[in-house]
Amino acid sequence: DAGITQSPRHKVTETGTPVTLRCHQTENHRYMYWYRQDPGHGLRLIHYSYGVKDTDKGEVSDGYSVSRSKTEDFLLTLESATSSQTSVYFCAISDPGRGGTTGELFFGEGSRLTVL
Amino acid sequence: QQQVKQSPQSLIVQKGGISIINCAYENTAFDYFPWYQQFPGKGPALLIAIRPDVSEKKEGRFTISFNKSAKQFSLHIMDSQPGDSATYFCAVVSGGYQKVTFGTGTKLQVIP
């Protein structure tokens, strides 16, 4: 398994509270991604990073912010959680420059967030 | 915007049968077409992928068929096994940062 650790794995919080999810990788991959998975929607890209301090928005970025101060860590923050952000969040990494298959993402095990 | 449309949403196949999952995409600016497999409680994992200049790719019991003019591609699982029971996602890859856009997923159940 790719060395990707997500924390926390499970979290229950209340509407309006801030939440930070952490993704830590030991593979030294350049690109990191945050996806959310919801029934009927598949996986949708929230934000991605192509290097330290280089990030960009995905298709469902509203209400989320990210930071990447080190190659190995990519943080996803919900500034004020809402019930619509109840989801399973997946971190992924890739580095096409290392060869392998184009479009191959390596995923973490997911973080299940419930906003009451 | 839904760039990738996947069907069916769920599929039940008998052991030994053929499972077929279809995807259609909306524009032509994609570099690669992967399929991912996800087991409950796990993250998705790459199963097989195809380039747009190839019409078919086979790896073991898994085959991707690609129709560029129709903007469609499909996954065929031959001799389906109970261990293949999982959710399958088609995807398209674009851009230098490997942005992967996924379909909505197909939950496959292979019954003995």
Interface residues (C-beta under 8 A of the other chain):
Chain A: Y31 Y33 Y35 G40 H41 G42 L43 R44 L45 Y48 Y50 D56 G58 E59 F90 A92 S94 P96 T101 T102 G103 E104 L105 F106 F107 G108 E109 G110
Chain B: Q1 Q6 Q9 D31 Y32 F33 P34 G41 K42 G43 P44 A45 L46 A49 R51 F89 A91 V93 Y97 Q98 K99 V100 T101 F102 G103 T104 G105
